[in-house]
Amino acid sequence: MKVALVYDRVNKIGGAERVLGTLHELFPDAPLYTAVYDPKGAPWAQVFCVVPSFMNRIPFARKHHEYFPWLTPLAFQTFDFSGFDVVISVTSAEAKNIRTNKSTVHICYCLTPTRYLWSGFFSYAHDHAVLSFFLRLLAPVLQYLDLRAAKLPDFYVAISHRVRQRIKKYYKRESDRVIYPPVETVKFVAKKSSYKKPYYLFVSRLVPYKRADIVIEACSKLHLPLVVIGKGHDYKKLKKMASPSIQFVTRYLTDSELLTYYQNCRAFLFAGDEDFGIVGAEAQSVGKPVIAYRQSGIAEIVIDGKTGVLFDKQSPDGLMRAIKKFETLHISASACRKNAERFSTKRFKEEMRTYINSRANQV
């Protein structure tokens, strides 16, 4: 079976990139097609044969793809997949625009419907000052193109039930399956903390929809130590609003370094409407509680009251109440670890292999 992988853009590292790494282990010969490729921003992609589109030759496109939303769909339409049995698009944006023939199965592993056009539209339009005018102006056309592209995949697989709901809401498509992303539970293991002053932890790209502002404001008001790991264009704004008890780590961390931060934290905090939230599952794998917003994919990771606390109001006050509640609970590290094992990489590989084989046999 000849397989190809497709991803929106290969220029950063995050949860989706861990998914691609695991898919590479399943299909080591599968090339990776993408709109733009920045080797410096995506060292994880060195194991792939990366095939970028014509956009890679456009000045600034590798690092500033957001300025080309009107061109990116076309970039994916130029690829030829006629020699493949199965194409797997891993996407939260334009990669589903690929064209395949009747003998090639297109499975869309959907991270979420195009965020800046649907669930995150108002956030992007409000927080991206430079892009706001153009996004609002082009939104009707871009949404039309995205809905047209949403009809192209033969099958949808959602990364969470939260995303499954969005696919149905925005694309009017049913997801064949929900297959949770892989969590490296073998690597992310518990260890007794040697840190004398346990801190709360937040790990994410610093972009508006992740709602780092809520976490930072809540911890600032409660005078709680917080470590924020990640970088993004919201960094300066977040740094300005943070109290002295909040530390930012913006440099690239190895998995070993990230593991140490997990192992020494008191609990992991998240206030965004996340698609799934691999970082939350990694924290649980290390035996750490997770405090998260209930209307989010990350809530599917947490057993409320047993492995963490879920809160209803997406605000600093809502998170503050949840932290205070957490402080009264005794949450077992072993319960957190056991809960995380249902998201293991081994499980992901088995579910994906079985599913892809079943669909490939239908050609």
C-alpha positions in Angstrom: 0.0 0.0 0.0 1.5 3.3 -1.1 0.7 6.1 1.3 1.3 9.9 1.2 0.9 12.4 4.0 -0.3 16.0 3.7 0.0 18.8 6.2 -0.9 22.4 6.1 2.5 23.9 6.7 5.8 22.5 8.0 7.4 25.5 9.8 6.8 24.9 13.5 6.5 22.3 16.2 3.4 21.4 18.3 0.9 18.6 19.0 0.1 18.0 15.3 3.8 17.5 14.5 3.8 14.7 17.1 1.0 13.1 15.2 3.0 13.3 11.9 6.0 11.8 13.6 4.0 8.8 14.7 2.4 8.4 11.2 6.0 8.4 9.9 6.7 5.4 12.1 3.6 3.7 10.7 4.5 4.6 7.1 8.2 5.4 6.9 8.3 5.6 3.1 5.4 8.1 2.9 6.4 11.5 1.6 5.1 14.6 3.3 3.4 17.2 1.0 2.9 20.7 2.4 2.3 24.3 1.3 5.6 25.7 2.8 8.6 24.1 4.5 11.0 25.9 6.8 13.7 23.4 8.0 14.9 25.7 10.7 11.4 26.0 12.2 10.6 22.3 11.8 13.6 20.2 12.7 11.3 17.3 13.4 10.6 17.0 9.6 14.1 15.9 8.8 13.0 12.3 8.8 10.6 13.0 6.0 10.9 13.4 2.3 9.2 16.8 2.3 7.5 18.0 -0.9 6.6 21.8 -0.6 4.4 23.6 -3.1 5.3 26.6 -5.3 4.6 28.8 -2.4 7.9 27.9 -0.9 9.6 30.1 -3.5 7.5 33.2 -2.5 9.5 35.6 -0.3 8.4 35.5 3.4 5.8 32.7 2.8 7.7 30.1 4.8 7.4 32.1 8.0 4.3 34.3 7.2 1.9 31.9 5.5 -1.0 33.8 7.1 -0.7 36.5 4.5 -1.6 34.1 1.7 -4.9 32.5 2.7 -6.3 33.1 -0.8 -3.3 31.3 -2.4 -2.8 28.3 -0.1 -5.8 26.2 -1.3 -4.5 26.5 -4.9 -1.1 25.3 -3.7 -2.5 22.0 -2.5 -4.5 21.6 -5.7 -1.3 21.5 -7.8 -0.1 18.2 -6.2 -0.5 14.9 -8.1 -1.4 11.9 -6.0 -2.3 9.5 -8.8 0.5 7.1 -7.8 -0.8 6.6 -4.2 -3.4 4.2 -2.8 -4.1 6.3 0.3 -3.5 10.0 1.1 -3.9 11.1 4.7 -4.3 14.9 5.2 -3.6 16.1 8.7 -5.1 19.5 8.8 -6.7 22.4 10.6 -6.7 24.5 7.4 -6.1 24.1 3.7 -4.5 20.6 3.2 -7.9 19.1 2.6 -7.9 20.9 -0.8 -5.9 18.2 -2.4 -7.4 16.4 -5.4 -7.3 12.6 -5.7 -8.7 10.2 -8.4 -11.2 7.4 -7.8 -8.5 4.8 -7.1 -7.0 6.9 -4.3 -8.6 7.1 -0.9 -8.4 10.5 0.8 -8.7 10.3 4.6 -8.8 13.6 6.4 -7.4 13.4 10.0 -9.1 16.6 11.0 -7.5 18.6 13.8 -10.4 21.1 13.5 -12.3 22.9 10.7 -10.2 25.8 9.5 -10.0 27.8 12.7 -9.5 31.3 11.5 -12.7 31.0 9.3 -15.0 29.2 11.8 -14.6 28.5 15.5 -11.8 31.1 15.9 -12.9 33.7 13.4 -13.8 36.5 15.9 -10.6 35.9 17.9 -8.4 36.1 14.8 -10.3 39.1 13.4 -10.0 40.9 16.7 -6.4 40.1 17.7 -4.6 40.2 14.4 -4.6 44.0 13.8 -2.8 43.8 10.4 -4.9 40.9 9.1 -8.2 41.9 10.6 -9.4 44.1 7.7 -8.4 41.7 5.0 -9.8 38.7 6.9 -13.2 40.3 7.3 -13.2 41.4 3.7 -12.2 38.0 2.3 -14.1 35.9 4.8 -17.2 35.1 2.7 -15.0 34.0 -0.3 -12.6 32.0 1.9 -15.5 30.3 3.8 -17.1 29.4 0.5 -13.8 27.9 -0.7 -13.3 26.1 2.6 -16.8 24.5 2.4 -16.1 23.4 -1.1 -12.8 21.8 0.0 -14.6 20.1 2.9 -16.5 18.0 0.4 -13.3 16.5 -1.1 -12.1 14.0 1.5 -13.6 10.6 1.2 -13.6 10.1 5.0 -13.2 12.2 8.1 -11.5 11.1 11.3 -11.7 13.6 14.1 -9.1 14.0 16.8 -11.8 14.4 19.6 -15.5 14.5 20.0 -15.2 18.3 20.3 -13.8 18.4 16.8 -16.3 15.9 15.6 -19.1 18.3 16.7 -17.4 21.2 14.8 -17.0 19.1 11.6 -20.8 18.4 11.7 -21.6 22.0 12.6 -19.5 23.8 10.0 -19.0 21.2 7.2 -22.2 19.2 7.6 -20.1 16.1 7.4 -20.1 13.1 9.7 -16.8 11.8 11.0 -16.2 8.1 10.4 -14.3 7.8 13.7 -12.8 9.6 16.6 -9.1 8.6 17.0 -7.3 10.5 19.8 -3.8 11.7 18.9 -0.8 9.7 20.3 0.7 10.5 23.6 4.2 9.2 24.4 3.3 7.6 27.7 6.5 5.5 27.6 8.6 8.7 27.6 6.4 10.9 29.8 6.6 9.1 33.1 6.2 10.2 36.7 9.1 11.0 39.0 9.2 12.3 42.5 9.7 16.1 42.4 12.9 17.5 43.9 11.7 21.0 43.4 11.0 22.8 46.7 8.5 25.3 45.3 6.0 23.5 43.0 4.6 25.8 40.3 1.6 25.6 38.0 2.4 24.9 34.4 1.1 26.1 31.0 2.5 24.8 27.8 1.3 26.1 24.4 2.0 28.4 21.5 1.2 32.0 22.6 -1.6 32.7 20.3 -5.0 34.2 21.2 -7.3 31.1 21.1 -5.1 29.2 23.5 -6.2 31.8 26.2 -2.9 32.1 28.0 -4.2 35.5 29.1 -6.8 33.8 31.4 -4.2 31.5 33.0 -1.7 34.4 33.5 -4.3 36.8 35.0 -5.7 34.1 37.3 -2.3 33.1 38.7 -1.3 36.8 39.0 -4.4 37.6 41.1 -3.8 34.6 43.3 0.0 35.3 43.5 0.7 31.7 42.4 4.0 30.7 40.7 3.4 29.8 37.1 5.8 28.6 34.4 4.6 29.5 30.8 6.4 27.4 28.1 5.9 28.5 24.5 6.4 31.3 22.1 4.2 33.3 19.7 3.1 36.8 18.7 1.2 37.3 22.0 4.4 37.0 24.0 5.0 40.7 24.6 1.4 41.4 25.6 1.3 38.4 28.0 4.7 39.3 29.5 3.5 42.8 30.2 0.4 41.6 32.1 2.2 39.0 34.1 3.1 39.3 37.8 6.7 38.7 39.0 5.7 35.2 40.1 5.3 34.2 36.5 8.2 32.8 34.5 8.3 32.5 30.7 10.3 29.9 28.8 10.4 30.7 25.1 13.4 28.7 24.0 13.1 25.4 22.2 13.0 22.6 24.8 13.9 18.9 24.2 11.4 16.3 25.3 13.7 15.6 28.2 13.7 19.2 29.3 9.9 19.5 28.9 9.5 16.3 30.9 11.4 17.8 33.8 9.0 20.8 33.8 6.0 18.4 33.9 7.5 16.3 36.7 8.2 19.3 39.0 4.9 21.1 38.5 1.9 21.1 40.9 -0.7 21.0 38.2 -1.2 21.8 34.5 -3.5 24.7 33.6 -5.4 25.4 30.4 -8.3 27.8 29.6 -8.7 27.6 25.8 -11.2 25.7 23.8 -8.7 23.2 22.6 -9.2 20.7 19.9 -7.7 17.9 22.0 -4.6 19.0 24.0 -1.7 16.6 23.8 0.1 18.6 26.5 -2.7 17.9 28.9 -2.5 14.2 28.3 1.3 14.4 28.7 0.8 16.1 32.1 -1.6 13.3 33.1 1.0 10.7 31.9 3.5 12.2 34.3 0.9 11.9 37.1 0.0 15.5 37.2 -3.6 16.9 37.6 -5.0 19.0 34.8 -7.3 22.0 35.4 -9.1 22.9 32.2 -12.1 24.6 30.5 -15.0 22.2 30.3 -16.1 23.2 26.8 -13.0 21.9 25.2 -11.4 18.8 23.7 -9.0 18.8 26.6 -11.9 18.1 28.9 -12.1 14.6 27.3 -8.7 13.9 28.8 -9.7 14.8 32.4 -11.8 12.8 34.8 -13.4 15.7 36.7 -12.6 15.5 40.5 -10.4 12.4 40.0 -7.6 13.4 37.7 -8.2 17.2 37.6 -10.8 19.9 37.7 -13.0 21.2 34.9 -14.5 24.7 35.0 -17.5 26.2 33.2 -16.8 29.9 32.9 -13.9 30.7 30.4 -12.6 33.6 32.5 -9.9 34.3 35.1 -12.6 34.1 37.8 -13.7 30.7 36.5 -10.1 29.4 36.6 -9.4 30.9 40.0 -12.4 29.1 41.5 -11.2 25.8 39.9 -7.7 26.3 41.3 -9.2 26.9 44.8 -11.3 23.8 44.5 -8.3 21.8 43.3 -6.4 22.9 46.4 -9.0 21.1 48.6 -8.8 17.8 46.7 -6.4 14.9 47.0 -5.7 13.7 43.4 -3.7 10.5 43.0 -0.7 10.6 40.6 -1.3 6.9 39.8 -4.9 7.7 38.8 -3.7 10.5 36.5 -1.1 8.1 35.0 -3.7 5.3 34.5 -6.0 7.7 32.8 -3.3 8.8 30.3 -2.6 5.3 29.2 -5.7 5.2 27.1 -4.1 7.8 24.8 -0.8 5.9 24.2 1.2 5.9 21.0 0.7 2.1 20.7 -3.1 2.6 20.8 -3.0 5.3 18.2 -0.9 3.2 15.8 -3.2 0.2 16.2 -6.4 2.2 15.7 -5.0 4.1 12.7 -3.5 1.0 11.0 -6.7 -0.9 11.4 -8.8 2.0 10.1 -6.6 2.9 7.1 -6.3 -0.8 6.1 -10.1 -1.1 6.2 -10.7 1.9 4.0 -7.9 1.1 1.6 -9.4 -2.3 0.9 -12.6 -0.5 -0.3 -10.8 0.9 -3.4 
